[in-house]
């Protein structure tokens, strides 16, 4: 094609030129640049958005070449990074360069057909512009809707975060309140335990004093009982001694009487 070029001789004097393009390069700014000023007055170039394959890095971009006059010109294309590409006089920065001639030949001279073709082309361009405007409006509407949804999502997220913060603050406050209540409960239990211990010590002390008093009383009573028992035993011993002395005296008296009677009997017998 670069040698033979392209010949356009049938209405509507247009042709679709498709070139390969890589998504990875397109995303960093590489694109097909066109130089068609040599075809000024004979040719208009309409670039269509690239279409990429779903399963690889390759894609296709279509250039619609529309002829308006007759004659020949040189058409040049360069695949390059626009910021680095200076001009077609210096294509060293281009990834790829394509150059080919285009011939526009008139095969029909009927003015009515020419006018009809021009009218059809004008209507086509107007229709394309209308569709382009509709697409731009659709894109703008989608962008506005997207912005609205994003704003709603942002507000919802802010409301959610504010609610989470409120709930977190409420949770922290509740935990603090419960901790303070637990601390107060522990302090009250400690106080009650101290009171209970003091009361237990008081009762134990009273019980100890009562036990000591009871033991002292028991000892006193035991001492009194012992002394009474000792007095009873002494009295019993005294009475026993007295009874023994009486008995001894009685026995001695009886012996004396027996002795006296025996003596008297002996005296009587002696006489």
C-alpha positions as a Python dict, from the first residue, in 0.01 Angstrom:
ca = {
    (1, 'X'): (0, 0, 0),
    (2, 'X'): (286, 239, 74),
    (3, 'X'): (401, 209, -289),
    (4, 'X'): (77, 162, -482),
    (5, 'X'): (-120, 393, -259),
    (6, 'X'): (-499, 420, -248),
    (7, 'X'): (-726, 517, -536),
    (8, 'X'): (-1074, 647, -456),
    (9, 'X'): (-1300, 668, -762),
    (10, 'X'): (-1648, 570, -639),
    (11, 'X'): (-1889, 771, -440),
    (12, 'X'): (-1913, 862, -159),
    (13, 'X'): (-1532, 895, -207),
    (14, 'X'): (-1446, 754, 136),
    (15, 'X'): (-1250, 462, 273),
    (16, 'X'): (-1189, 318, 620),
    (17, 'X'): (-822, 273, 705),
    (18, 'X'): (-758, 42, 1001),
    (19, 'X'): (-428, 27, 1191),
    (20, 'X'): (-311, -179, 1488),
    (21, 'X'): (-264, -23, 1831),
    (22, 'X'): (-148, -158, 2168),
    (23, 'X'): (-346, -90, 2485),
    (24, 'X'): (-32, -75, 2703),
    (25, 'X'): (114, 201, 2480),
    (26, 'X'): (-219, 380, 2437),
    (27, 'X'): (-259, 406, 2815),
    (28, 'X'): (75, 589, 2851),
    (29, 'X'): (3, 836, 2568),
    (30, 'X'): (103, 670, 2241),
    (31, 'X'): (-132, 740, 1947),
    (32, 'X'): (-148, 757, 1570),
    (33, 'X'): (-71, 1110, 1446),
    (34, 'X'): (-181, 1216, 1096),
    (35, 'X'): (-37, 1464, 850),
    (36, 'X'): (-284, 1536, 568),
    (37, 'X'): (-215, 1901, 486),
    (38, 'X'): (-80, 1785, 149),
    (39, 'X'): (-436, 1668, 81),
    (40, 'X'): (-590, 1997, 189),
    (41, 'X'): (-912, 2061, 2),
    (42, 'X'): (-936, 1702, -117),
    (43, 'X'): (-948, 1496, 202),
    (44, 'X'): (-1088, 1499, 555),
    (45, 'X'): (-972, 1252, 823),
    (46, 'X'): (-1210, 1136, 1097),
    (47, 'X'): (-1049, 931, 1376),
    (48, 'X'): (-1267, 673, 1556),
    (49, 'X'): (-1201, 568, 1916),
    (50, 'X'): (-977, 258, 1936),
    (51, 'X'): (-1132, -81, 2005),
    (52, 'X'): (-924, -331, 2208),
    (53, 'X'): (-951, -707, 2236),
    (54, 'X'): (-1068, -846, 2568),
    (55, 'X'): (-809, -1123, 2586),
    (56, 'X'): (-486, -951, 2480),
    (57, 'X'): (-303, -619, 2443),
    (58, 'X'): (-391, -558, 2078),
    (59, 'X'): (-655, -330, 1937),
    (60, 'X'): (-765, -153, 1622),
    (61, 'X'): (-814, 213, 1538),
    (62, 'X'): (-1011, 319, 1233),
    (63, 'X'): (-944, 635, 1029),
    (64, 'X'): (-1225, 737, 799),
    (65, 'X'): (-1078, 912, 489),
    (66, 'X'): (-1338, 1123, 310),
    (67, 'X'): (-1265, 1275, -32),
    (68, 'X'): (-1404, 1608, -150),
    (69, 'X'): (-1201, 1685, -461),
    (70, 'X'): (-992, 1530, -734),
    (71, 'X'): (-620, 1481, -766),
    (72, 'X'): (-336, 1315, -573),
    (73, 'X'): (-160, 1378, -241),
    (74, 'X'): (74, 1208, 4),
    (75, 'X'): (-79, 1085, 331),
    (76, 'X'): (150, 1027, 629),
    (77, 'X'): (85, 864, 970),
    (78, 'X'): (316, 819, 1271),
    (79, 'X'): (267, 603, 1583),
    (80, 'X'): (433, 812, 1856),
    (81, 'X'): (413, 977, 2197),
    (82, 'X'): (265, 1318, 2116),
    (83, 'X'): (477, 1509, 2369),
    (84, 'X'): (799, 1374, 2215),
    (85, 'X'): (696, 1392, 1849),
    (86, 'X'): (797, 1725, 1698),
    (87, 'X'): (697, 1704, 1332),
    (88, 'X'): (688, 1474, 1030),
    (89, 'X'): (1014, 1636, 919),
    (90, 'X'): (1181, 1453, 1213),
    (91, 'X'): (1020, 1114, 1277),
    (92, 'X'): (1303, 973, 1490),
    (93, 'X'): (1077, 974, 1798),
    (94, 'X'): (805, 773, 1622),
    (95, 'X'): (744, 408, 1695),
    (96, 'X'): (625, 351, 1337),
    (97, 'X'): (573, 572, 1026),
    (98, 'X'): (339, 501, 733),
    (99, 'X'): (343, 706, 413),
    (100, 'X'): (138, 639, 97),
    (101, 'X'): (-18, 827, -196),
    (102, 'X'): (-393, 879, -235),
    (103, 'X'): (-554, 934, -580),
    (104, 'X'): (-901, 1081, -615),
    (105, 'X'): (-1046, 1004, -962),
    (106, 'X'): (-1376, 1136, -1090),
    (107, 'X'): (-1572, 861, -1262),
    (108, 'X'): (-1907, 1042, -1270),
    (109, 'X'): (-1954, 1397, -1391),
    (110, 'X'): (-2328, 1425, -1338),
    (111, 'X'): (-2375, 1746, -1139),
    (112, 'X'): (-2700, 1618, -992),
    (113, 'X'): (-2522, 1311, -860),
    (114, 'X'): (-2241, 1537, -733),
    (115, 'X'): (-2494, 1754, -550),
    (116, 'X'): (-2677, 1450, -420),
    (117, 'X'): (-2350, 1303, -298),
    (118, 'X'): (-2255, 1630, -130),
    (119, 'X'): (-2601, 1653, 30),
    (120, 'X'): (-2575, 1293, 148),
    (121, 'X'): (-2228, 1361, 283),
    (122, 'X'): (-2350, 1676, 457),
    (123, 'X'): (-2639, 1483, 606),
    (124, 'X'): (-2402, 1206, 709),
    (125, 'X'): (-2165, 1453, 873),
    (126, 'X'): (-2459, 1623, 1044),
    (127, 'X'): (-2590, 1283, 1156),
    (128, 'X'): (-2246, 1189, 1285),
    (129, 'X'): (-2224, 1523, 1464),
    (130, 'X'): (-2571, 1467, 1612),
    (131, 'X'): (-2472, 1119, 1727),
    (132, 'X'): (-2144, 1258, 1857),
    (133, 'X'): (-2333, 1530, 2044),
    (134, 'X'): (-2575, 1274, 2179),
    (135, 'X'): (-2283, 1055, 2284),
    (136, 'X'): (-2114, 1355, 2446),
    (137, 'X'): (-2440, 1442, 2621),
    (138, 'X'): (-2480, 1080, 2729),
    (139, 'X'): (-2122, 1076, 2858),
    (140, 'X'): (-2182, 1407, 3037),
    (141, 'X'): (-2506, 1271, 3187),
    (142, 'X'): (-2325, 956, 3293),
    (143, 'X'): (-2045, 1164, 3440),
    (144, 'X'): (-2297, 1381, 3624),
    (145, 'X'): (-2483, 1073, 3746),
    (146, 'X'): (-2154, 916, 3848),
    (147, 'X'): (-2057, 1236, 4031),
    (148, 'X'): (-2399, 1243, 4200),
    (149, 'X'): (-2370, 880, 4304),
    (150, 'X'): (-2013, 937, 4423),
    (151, 'X'): (-2130, 1241, 4622),
    (152, 'X'): (-2414, 1038, 4771),
    (153, 'X'): (-2171, 757, 4847),
    (154, 'X'): (-1929, 1007, 5002),
    (155, 'X'): (-2204, 1156, 5216),
    (156, 'X'): (-2328, 810, 5311),
    (157, 'X'): (-1972, 712, 5401),
    (158, 'X'): (-1929, 1029, 5606),
    (159, 'X'): (-2262, 961, 5779),
    (160, 'X'): (-2157, 600, 5840),
    (161, 'X'): (-1822, 709, 5982),
    (162, 'X'): (-1993, 974, 6197),
    (163, 'X'): (-2238, 711, 6325),
    (164, 'X'): (-1952, 469, 6390),
    (165, 'X'): (-1766, 744, 6576),
    (166, 'X'): (-2080, 827, 6777),
    (167, 'X'): (-2135, 461, 6862),
    (168, 'X'): (-1767, 424, 6951),
    (169, 'X'): (-1781, 729, 7178),
    (170, 'X'): (-2102, 594, 7334),
    (171, 'X'): (-1934, 255, 7382),
    (172, 'X'): (-1628, 417, 7542),
    (173, 'X'): (-1852, 628, 7768),
    (174, 'X'): (-2053, 321, 7867),
    (175, 'X'): (-1736, 123, 7935),
    (176, 'X'): (-1607, 413, 8146),
    (177, 'X'): (-1937, 429, 8335),
    (178, 'X'): (-1933, 54, 8394),
    (179, 'X'): (-1568, 70, 8501),
    (180, 'X'): (-1649, 350, 8747),
    (181, 'X'): (-1951, 157, 8873),
    (182, 'X'): (-1735, -155, 8911),
    (183, 'X'): (-1471, 47, 9096),
    (184, 'X'): (-1740, 193, 9324),
    (185, 'X'): (-1878, -159, 9381),
    (186, 'X'): (-1532, -288, 9469),
    (187, 'X'): (-1476, 6, 9705),
    (188, 'X'): (-1815, -58, 9869),
    (189, 'X'): (-1738, -429, 9902),
    (190, 'X'): (-1401, -338, 10052),
    (191, 'X'): (-1568, -98, 10297),
    (192, 'X'): (-1830, -357, 10391),
    (193, 'X'): (-1558, -620, 10429),
    (194, 'X'): (-1364, -386, 10659),
    (195, 'X'): (-1683, -317, 10859),
    (196, 'X'): (-1754, -690, 10871),
    (197, 'X'): (-1399, -767, 10983),
    (198, 'X'): (-1416, -494, 11248),
    (199, 'X'): (-1751, -630, 11369),
    (200, 'X'): (-1614, -983, 11370),
    (201, 'X'): (-1311, -863, 11568),
    (202, 'X'): (-1542, -678, 11810),
    (203, 'X'): (-1762, -985, 11855),
    (204, 'X'): (-1455, -1206, 11888),
    (205, 'X'): (-1313, -968, 12149),
    (206, 'X'): (-1645, -964, 12336),
    (207, 'X'): (-1660, -1344, 12311),
    (208, 'X'): (-1301, -1364, 12433),
    (209, 'X'): (-1378, -1134, 12728),
    (210, 'X'): (-1696, -1330, 12801),
    (211, 'X'): (-1501, -1655, 12779),
    (212, 'X'): (-1235, -1515, 13010),
    (213, 'X'): (-1505, -1397, 13252),
    (214, 'X'): (-1673, -1738, 13230),
    (215, 'X'): (-1344, -1914, 13290),
    (216, 'X'): (-1270, -1679, 13581),
    (217, 'X'): (-1618, -1742, 13725),
    (218, 'X'): (-1577, -2114, 13674),
    (219, 'X'): (-1238, -2095, 13845),
    (220, 'X'): (-1391, -1891, 14130),
    (221, 'X'): (-1674, -2139, 14168),
    (222, 'X'): (-1427, -2427, 14145),
    (223, 'X'): (-1211, -2260, 14412),
    (224, 'X'): (-1517, -2207, 14632),
    (225, 'X'): (-1627, -2565, 14573),
    (226, 'X'): (-1274, -2685, 14649),
    (227, 'X'): (-1261, -2475, 14963),
    (228, 'X'): (-1610, -2599, 15061),
    (229, 'X'): (-1501, -2954, 14987),
    (230, 'X'): (-1184, -2903, 15190),
    (231, 'X'): (-1389, -2753, 15473),
    (232, 'X'): (-1635, -3044, 15442),
    (233, 'X'): (-1349, -3294, 15453),
    (234, 'X'): (-1190, -3114, 15748),
    (235, 'X'): (-1526, -3106, 15923),
    (236, 'X'): (-1577, -3472, 15837),
    (237, 'X'): (-1229, -3552, 15967),
    (238, 'X'): (-1302, -3351, 16280),
    (239, 'X'): (-1628, -3534, 16328),
    (240, 'X'): (-1457, -3861, 16256),
    (241, 'X'): (-1184, -3776, 16507),
    (242, 'X'): (-1446, -3676, 16760),
    (243, 'X'): (-1644, -3993, 16697),
    (244, 'X'): (-1325, -4195, 16719),
    (245, 'X'): (-1240, -4027, 17050),
    (246, 'X'): (-1594, -4085, 17177),
    (247, 'X'): (-1573, -4447, 17063),
    (248, 'X'): (-1235, -4483, 17225),
    (249, 'X'): (-1369, -4325, 17540),
    (250, 'X'): (-1671, -4558, 17524),
    (251, 'X'): (-1447, -4858, 17473),
    (252, 'X'): (-1217, -4742, 17749),
    (253, 'X'): (-1518, -4691, 17972),
    (254, 'X'): (-1653, -5031, 17888),
    (255, 'X'): (-1310, -5182, 17951),
    (256, 'X'): (-1290, -4993, 18274),
    (257, 'X'): (-1632, -5117, 18371),
    (258, 'X'): (-1537, -5470, 18271),
    (259, 'X'): (-1216, -5441, 18467),
    (260, 'X'): (-1407, -5299, 18761),
    (261, 'X'): (-1660, -5577, 18744),
    (262, 'X'): (-1391, -5838, 18719),
    (263, 'X'): (-1209, -5683, 19013),
    (264, 'X'): (-1525, -5675, 19216),
    (265, 'X'): (-1595, -6034, 19120),
    (266, 'X'): (-1247, -6134, 19214),
    (267, 'X'): (-1280, -5956, 19548),
    (268, 'X'): (-1606, -6128, 19605),
    (269, 'X'): (-1460, -6459, 19527),
    (270, 'X'): (-1161, -6387, 19753),
    (271, 'X'): (-1383, -6324, 20045),
}
